[in-house]
Amino acid sequence: MSNTLSLPRRLGHVARMIAAFAGPPVMRWSPRPTLPATPRPTAHDLGQGITLWRLPVGLVRIRNRHRALPPELAGVDDKLRFPVMMSDRQITGWLDCTAWLIDHPERRILIDTGESAAFGTPAYFGDAAKRMGAVYPKIIDATAAAGNDLPAMITATGHALTDIDLCVLTHTHSDHIGNLDVLPRTTRLLVSPEELVPAARSGRLLAKLPQDGRLHQTAWRGAQGAFGVVMPLTERGDIFVIPTPGHTAGHQSVVIDLGDRRIILAGDAAFDDSQVADNVIPGIVEQRAATLATYDMLRRAGLEKPGLTLFTHDPANAAKLARFTQGIVPTAS
Ligand SMILES: [Zn+2]
């Protein structure tokens, strides 16, 4: 389906987007609901010496169309999708921003860093990302409840931040890199080379990435079934990075391969399983075609080997993992 909106409707979306950027930040026109009680991290024993920690770090509220476009607007072209999303005045409730800690016999790997209570402050965006700092709070609302920060969550796992030698960033939106500044200098950061190519209106906060030698680019190699290229992160080869573009051009995910089943930590490749199953397009995606190709890849991966795909903002994560560790594997969607 291609864009079928009339010119007046297109102009209407653009005008409402301009008004949204000229107006107050989301938290002022949509008063914040009560912050939820501090969520606790949950540990999931996957066997083979691997524990996966679910770390709810920070909270985000987004427009309903940011999460999913209604069917009649799902086909708009890549340039019009952002105005269509920004035209929406309906907001979700608080959503978790999930970071993941893989405690593997060889190493501790953090996936994403969640969001921070400092979101929206000048210090958070800094001088380099100042311009983005002016627009971001018009697009989303974000914060962290007391105790809902990354250091507290890592402490609750029994690890120290210095135990984490690698942090894989699925992409560079604020709710995934919001706590980079609390990571020690000894933690290497892994970002895909495609993510580092600047693109206008992508919302990627490349200016917030440290330039002190910690940042490394994913080195794609090999070919592995539905995934295509991968980058192994362990000698055993059971943890690896895969490209999952669409949400951003350089979005990447992490696979935990347990032999007979696997878990894909899929960041914002979608908001939940039903979007992948039904080709539902979020308003925020950079590239619609790449998003659909990633959905197709995830469905094919599910046919290759049973498993679980987990998304950053899916409230069902804890329940999905609980069923998985009891040996209950969902059928491929
Ligand atoms: Zn996100």
Residues whose N, C-alpha, C, O or C-beta is under 5 A from the ligand:
A	BS01	ZN	D175 D268 T312
